[in-house]
Structures are given as C-alpha cells and as structure tokens.
Amino acid sequence: MQPFLNDLKLGIIAGGQLGKMLIQEASKWNIKTYILEEDINSPASSIATHHVQGSRFDFEAVYNFGKEVDLLTFEIESINIDALFKLKEEGLKISPDPSILKLFQDKEKQKEFYVASELPTSPFKSYDNKEDIIDALGDESLKYPFVQKLKTGGYDGRGVSVINSESDLKDLLNGESIVEQKIDIHKEIGVIVARNEKGEIKSFPAAEMVFDPKANLVEQLICPADISEAQHIQSQEIAHKLIERLDMCGLLAIEFFIDANGDLLINESAPRTHNSGHHTIESIVTSQFEQHLRAILNLPLGSTDIKLPAVMINLLGEAEYHGKAVYEGFDECLAIDGVKIHLYGKTITKPYRKMGHITVIDKDLNKALEKTVIVKNTIKVIADK
C-alpha cells in the first residue's frame, strides 16, 4: 500500500523527451510532476503538473527547484552539481545520488571507475587540450586511428571526434579529453539495468545498436540483440556488477562494444533513462520509464521479459530542413501493423534533431526489420514552407 503516491511531488531536472515519457508513466500513478526547464515549449512542459522556468546550470535555480519537491531525479547529466549536494545535505532525496551523477559527468572518472572495478573497457589516455594530442602524435606515444572524447558536456554524439589520419586533425576538439585507440568493432549493444534501495536488481535484454555515421546517433535498435548466449550472460553480469558496485538506485544505461574477438568492452554509461531503451515501452513487460520510477521509489522492480521483438529507429530532422516541423508519410506508416510512432512535440525541426522515435513490433523479428525498412523510406521530418 502506497498512499504517499497521491501527494508525492516528483521533480525532474530538464524537460526533454526523456522527461516527457517519464511523466507519462508517472501520471498512471497520479504522481505530481515538476520540471525545471528554460524552454517553455519543451516536450515535457505541456504535460508536467508544474513547469518551473530556469536553467539547470544555475545554482539558485536548481536549489530553489529542489525545495519545491519531495523527490528529485533528472533526465540529463549536465546539471549544477553543487546545488544538488546542498539539497542532499538538507535532507532532500535525490535519485540517483549526486555522487553518482558527479562520477558520470566526467568520462575520465567513468573510465577510472571501470578499471578500479575490474570491468572490461578499452585503454585510454588523458589530455588537457588538442595541442597535447598533436604533440603525442609527434612523439608517437599516440597513433592513428583514435577516438577523442571530451571529458564533460558531451551527449548524443556531441563531444566525440573520430580521427583516422592526419587529414582528420582539423576535427580535433579543444578541451580536456580522453583518447582511446579505435577498436575494430564487430557490434555495439546496450543493456539497461535498474536497482532499488532494497538492493533488488533487474536488467533488460541486450539490444543491438546501429549508428548513423553522419549524426553519430543511434539509427536503429534491435531487440533481442543477435549475440551469443555467452555474450548475453556476460553483458547482464557486467551490468549487475556495475550498478551494485556503484551502490546506485535508479536506472543505468550501459553501452558496450563487441570487438572482432567477440569480447565485451564498456564504452560508456548514463545514470538515467536512455535512447537505447525506448523500445521497452511496447516490447518489454515493464518500460524503462516505469522501471526508473519503481527503482527511485523503492518499489518492487517490474518484469523485463520480452513481449514482442522490436526494432526502434530515431525520427530525425532531415539534413536540409530547418523550420516548423512537418511529418511526411505519417499516415502511411501508421497503416502498417505493429508501427508505433512517438512524437516529442518539438515544433521546430533542425538537421538531425531528434523529433521522435518509431518502434516496430512483430512476433517475427525479421518481419519487423522488413517493416522498418519501409518506415525509414516513407516517413520524413521536413519543414513547412
């Protein structure tokens, strides 16, 4: 019995599509939802119980927002961490804990944690700026090809640069970063795992991720992933070990590389709901958004069994369009059995902007893949002339 749900004020920092989908789940339990978001037209602003306009980077805005709610969570890592620690000191429950968020705000600290926890990840080196990287190439302590990742601030492909040869040096990013030698990647998979305060842990089946090379975003996600049973078991074991080692309550999304030898390596993780889990809304008994709520409210975690195989694609703004969004081919896609379209409510489209996602479900995964090809060739996000 949970009578507190009727009066609970859940605060969510940032009001993007992840916040919107979390609010949609919270509304089923009559939870009052508050968002802190600068944009009054953000995806979550139209459905939150209360929209507080303010910057997640501003100490006072985050602190004052926290004083209005009973429980605080977030949909993005880039938040004023000092305000969260002060709120925690004053007794506000924040989940995941600010110490977890601080760790994941810095890619170098993430990697160091994996190494200290004896979890598989690729070797890396740290550099203060791009000039140091160029110097390392000069003395041959670093060799091509490699991947540069800014330590902080990167998301959705931003803050990452792939350097294959000298001609790519113009793409080096300036700022503190880590550099990894480029891995011969056979496949990339994502595993989402949840843990509540009781210590109960449940992970979702691995999903295969296919990336758009231009946008560096997930182009297609397939669940269940086409991997061996041993790889599936190993991915689950690593996910359980990581969230337990973190002593974390909430949802953790982990991205893995599978190299040419079939070995799993943690690429990076995010302590929140994630793009790699959108298919769970239709294809898994418990969606990632409901599971996150269960975890941070210390409720029993839900089943992660597959209801139906699924393929998810991100609905991105077409490269040559910028303006009021128009969804070409929407009707035709809805006429296909098993096609579920989610629009985020962003009125303006930009090249490669995430405008929504589409999940295709079918008893036969191959048929779902065939339908996905039709959907990708049919629906387009263009701009009103």
C-alpha positions in Angstrom: 0.0 0.0 0.0 1.5 3.3 -1.1 -0.8 6.2 0.0 2.1 8.7 -0.4 1.8 8.5 -4.2 -1.2 10.8 -4.3 0.7 13.6 -2.6 4.2 12.9 -3.9 5.9 15.8 -5.8 8.4 14.4 -8.2 10.9 16.9 -9.5 12.6 16.2 -12.9 15.5 18.4 -14.0 15.2 19.2 -17.7 12.1 18.8 -19.8 13.2 17.0 -22.9 11.6 13.8 -24.4 13.0 11.6 -21.7 11.3 13.8 -19.1 8.1 13.7 -21.1 8.0 9.9 -21.3 8.8 9.7 -17.6 5.9 12.0 -16.8 3.6 9.9 -18.9 4.4 6.9 -16.7 4.2 8.9 -13.5 0.7 10.1 -14.4 -0.5 6.5 -14.3 0.2 6.5 -10.6 -1.2 10.1 -10.1 2.2 11.4 -9.2 2.5 15.2 -9.3 5.4 16.1 -11.6 7.5 19.3 -11.6 10.1 20.1 -14.3 13.0 22.6 -14.3 13.5 23.8 -17.8 14.3 27.1 -19.5 12.3 26.3 -22.7 8.6 26.9 -22.1 7.9 24.9 -25.3 9.9 21.9 -24.2 8.5 18.4 -24.8 7.7 17.9 -21.1 6.3 21.3 -20.4 2.8 20.7 -21.8 2.2 17.6 -19.6 4.0 18.3 -16.4 1.9 19.3 -13.4 4.1 22.3 -12.9 6.8 23.8 -15.2 9.4 25.9 -13.4 11.3 28.0 -15.8 15.0 28.1 -15.1 18.5 26.9 -16.0 19.7 23.5 -14.8 23.2 25.1 -14.8 22.3 27.8 -12.3 22.9 27.1 -8.6 20.0 29.1 -7.4 17.5 27.8 -10.0 18.4 24.2 -9.2 18.5 24.7 -5.4 15.1 26.6 -5.3 13.5 24.0 -7.6 14.6 21.2 -5.2 13.0 23.0 -2.3 9.6 22.6 -4.0 9.6 18.8 -4.4 9.8 15.6 -2.3 12.0 13.6 -4.6 14.4 14.8 -7.3 15.6 13.0 -10.4 17.0 14.1 -13.8 17.0 13.3 -17.5 20.4 14.6 -18.4 23.9 14.7 -16.7 24.8 18.3 -17.2 23.4 19.9 -14.0 24.8 22.2 -11.3 26.1 19.5 -9.0 26.9 21.9 -6.1 23.2 22.7 -5.8 22.3 19.0 -5.7 24.8 18.3 -2.9 23.5 21.2 -0.8 19.9 19.9 -1.3 21.1 16.4 -0.3 22.8 17.8 2.9 19.4 19.5 3.8 17.6 16.2 3.6 16.1 16.1 0.0 16.1 12.6 -1.5 17.8 12.7 -4.9 17.9 9.6 -7.0 20.3 8.7 -8.5 22.5 10.2 -5.8 24.5 13.4 -6.7 27.8 11.4 -6.1 26.7 9.1 -8.9 25.9 12.0 -11.2 29.3 13.7 -10.4 31.1 10.5 -11.5 29.2 10.2 -14.7 29.6 13.9 -15.6 33.3 13.1 -16.3 34.2 10.5 -18.8 37.7 10.1 -17.4 36.3 9.4 -13.9 33.9 6.9 -15.5 36.8 5.0 -17.2 38.8 5.1 -14.0 35.9 3.6 -12.1 35.5 0.7 -14.6 39.2 0.0 -14.3 39.2 0.1 -10.5 36.1 -2.2 -10.5 37.9 -4.7 -12.8 35.3 -4.2 -15.5 36.3 -4.5 -19.2 36.9 -1.3 -21.0 39.3 -0.1 -23.7 42.6 1.5 -22.6 42.7 5.3 -22.6 44.9 8.4 -22.1 44.0 11.8 -20.8 45.0 15.1 -22.5 44.4 18.7 -21.4 43.9 20.1 -24.9 44.2 19.3 -28.6 47.8 20.6 -28.8 48.8 17.9 -26.3 47.2 15.3 -28.6 49.1 16.6 -31.6 52.4 16.5 -29.5 51.6 12.9 -28.5 51.2 12.0 -32.2 54.6 13.7 -32.9 56.5 11.7 -30.3 54.5 8.5 -31.3 53.1 7.9 -27.8 49.7 8.1 -29.6 49.0 6.6 -33.0 46.2 6.7 -35.6 43.3 5.8 -35.7 41.9 7.0 -32.4 38.7 8.4 -30.8 38.7 11.6 -28.8 36.0 12.3 -26.2 35.6 15.5 -24.2 35.6 14.7 -20.5 32.5 16.7 -19.9 29.4 18.0 -21.7 29.1 15.5 -24.5 25.9 13.7 -25.4 24.0 12.4 -28.5 27.3 12.2 -30.4 28.4 15.6 -29.4 31.9 15.9 -27.8 33.2 12.9 -29.8 35.6 13.0 -32.7 37.0 10.1 -34.7 40.5 10.7 -36.0 41.6 8.2 -38.6 44.5 10.0 -40.1 46.4 13.4 -40.3 43.7 14.8 -42.6 41.2 14.5 -39.7 43.2 16.6 -37.2 41.0 19.6 -38.2 38.2 17.8 -36.4 40.0 17.6 -33.0 38.0 19.1 -30.2 39.6 21.6 -27.8 39.3 21.0 -24.2 40.2 18.3 -21.6 39.5 14.9 -23.2 40.3 11.2 -23.1 41.6 9.4 -26.1 41.1 5.7 -26.9 42.7 3.8 -29.8 40.0 3.0 -32.3 38.6 -0.5 -31.8 37.8 -2.9 -34.5 34.1 -3.0 -33.5 32.1 -6.0 -34.6 28.9 -4.9 -32.9 27.5 -2.4 -30.3 24.9 -3.3 -27.8 23.1 -1.6 -25.0 22.0 -3.0 -21.6 19.8 -1.1 -19.2 19.8 -2.2 -15.5 17.8 -1.0 -12.5 18.4 -1.2 -8.8 16.2 -0.1 -5.8 17.2 0.7 -2.2 16.4 -2.9 -1.1 19.2 -4.0 -3.4 16.9 -5.7 -5.9 18.5 -5.6 -9.4 16.9 -6.3 -12.8 18.4 -5.8 -16.3 16.7 -5.6 -19.7 17.7 -7.9 -22.5 20.6 -6.6 -24.6 19.6 -4.5 -27.7 21.8 -4.1 -30.7 22.6 -0.6 -31.7 23.3 0.6 -35.3 24.7 4.1 -35.5 24.2 6.8 -38.2 27.8 7.7 -39.2 26.9 11.3 -40.0 24.9 12.2 -36.9 26.7 9.8 -34.6 23.3 8.9 -33.2 21.6 5.5 -32.9 20.0 4.9 -36.2 18.4 1.6 -35.4 18.0 -0.5 -32.3 17.1 -4.2 -32.4 15.9 -6.3 -29.5 16.8 -9.0 -28.8 20.3 -8.5 -30.0 21.9 -11.0 -32.3 24.6 -12.1 -29.9 25.7 -15.4 -28.4 24.2 -16.8 -25.2 27.6 -16.4 -23.5 27.8 -12.7 -24.6 24.3 -12.1 -23.4 25.1 -13.6 -20.0 28.3 -11.6 -19.7 26.5 -8.3 -20.6 24.0 -9.0 -17.8 26.7 -9.9 -15.3 28.7 -6.8 -16.0 25.6 -4.6 -15.8 24.6 -6.1 -12.4 28.2 -5.8 -11.1 28.5 -2.2 -12.2 25.2 -0.9 -10.7 25.9 -2.8 -7.4 29.5 -1.5 -7.3 28.1 2.0 -7.6 25.6 1.3 -4.9 23.2 3.1 -7.2 19.4 3.4 -7.0 17.7 4.2 -10.3 18.3 3.2 -13.9 21.7 2.8 -15.5 22.2 2.6 -19.3 25.4 0.9 -20.4 26.8 0.9 -24.0 29.1 -2.0 -24.9 31.5 -2.6 -27.8 31.9 -6.2 -29.0 35.3 -6.3 -30.7 36.5 -8.6 -33.5 37.4 -11.3 -31.0 33.9 -11.3 -29.5 35.0 -9.6 -26.3 32.7 -7.1 -24.5 34.1 -3.7 -23.5 32.1 -1.0 -21.7 32.1 2.1 -23.9 30.2 4.5 -21.6 27.2 4.6 -19.3 24.4 7.1 -18.3 22.6 7.1 -14.9 19.2 7.8 -16.4 16.6 6.6 -18.9 18.2 6.4 -22.3 17.6 6.4 -26.1 18.7 2.8 -26.2 15.6 1.8 -24.1 12.8 3.4 -26.0 11.7 0.1 -27.5 10.8 -1.1 -24.0 7.6 0.9 -24.0 6.0 -1.5 -26.4 8.2 -4.6 -26.4 9.0 -5.3 -22.7 6.6 -6.0 -19.9 7.9 -3.0 -17.9 9.2 0.0 -19.8 12.4 1.7 -18.8 10.5 4.7 -17.6 8.2 2.7 -15.3 11.3 0.8 -14.0 13.1 4.0 -13.2 10.1 5.1 -11.1 9.9 1.8 -9.4 13.7 2.0 -8.6 13.8 5.5 -7.2 10.5 5.0 -5.2 12.0 1.7 -3.8 9.1 -0.3 -5.2 9.4 -3.9 -6.5 11.1 -3.9 -9.9 9.0 -5.0 -12.8 9.4 -7.9 -15.2 11.9 -7.3 -18.0 10.6 -10.2 -20.2 10.2 -9.5 -23.9 6.6 -9.3 -25.0 7.4 -9.0 -28.7 10.7 -8.5 -30.6 11.2 -4.9 -31.7 13.1 -2.6 -33.9 13.4 1.1 -32.9 14.5 4.0 -35.1 15.1 7.6 -34.2 13.0 10.1 -36.1 15.5 12.8 -37.0 15.1 16.1 -38.8 16.1 15.8 -42.5 19.6 17.3 -43.2 18.4 20.1 -45.5 15.4 21.4 -43.4 15.1 24.0 -40.7 11.8 25.3 -39.6 8.3 24.3 -38.4 8.1 20.5 -38.5 6.0 18.6 -40.9 5.8 14.8 -40.8 5.7 13.5 -44.3 4.5 9.8 -44.7 2.9 9.7 -41.2 -0.4 8.2 -42.3 1.2 5.6 -44.5 3.4 4.4 -41.6 0.5 4.2 -39.2 -1.2 1.9 -41.6 1.5 -0.8 -41.1 0.7 -3.3 -38.4 3.0 -3.0 -35.4 4.2 0.5 -36.1 4.2 2.8 -33.0 5.1 6.4 -33.6 6.2 8.7 -30.8 6.4 12.4 -31.5 8.2 14.5 -28.9 6.4 17.8 -29.5 9.3 19.8 -30.8 7.8 22.4 -33.1 11.0 23.3 -34.9 13.0 20.8 -36.9 16.7 21.1 -37.5 19.2 18.8 -39.3 19.5 15.5 -37.3 17.4 16.8 -34.4 15.6 14.1 -32.5 12.0 14.7 -33.3 10.6 11.4 -32.1 11.1 7.7 -32.4 9.3 4.8 -34.0 9.1 1.3 -32.7 8.1 -1.6 -34.9 7.0 -4.8 -33.1 6.2 -8.2 -34.6 6.3 -11.8 -33.4 8.9 -12.4 -36.2 12.0 -10.1 -35.8 12.8 -10.5 -39.5 9.3 -9.2 -40.4 9.8 -6.3 -38.0 13.1 -5.5 -39.8 11.4 -5.6 -43.2 8.7 -3.2 -42.0 11.3 -0.9 -40.5 12.9 -0.5 -44.0 9.6 0.6 -45.4 9.1 3.0 -42.5 12.5 4.6 -42.9 11.9 5.1 -46.6 8.5 6.6 -46.0 8.4 9.0 -43.1 10.5 12.2 -43.2 10.6 15.2 -41.0 10.7 18.3 -43.2 9.9 21.9 -42.7 6.7 23.8 -43.6 7.4 26.2 -46.5 
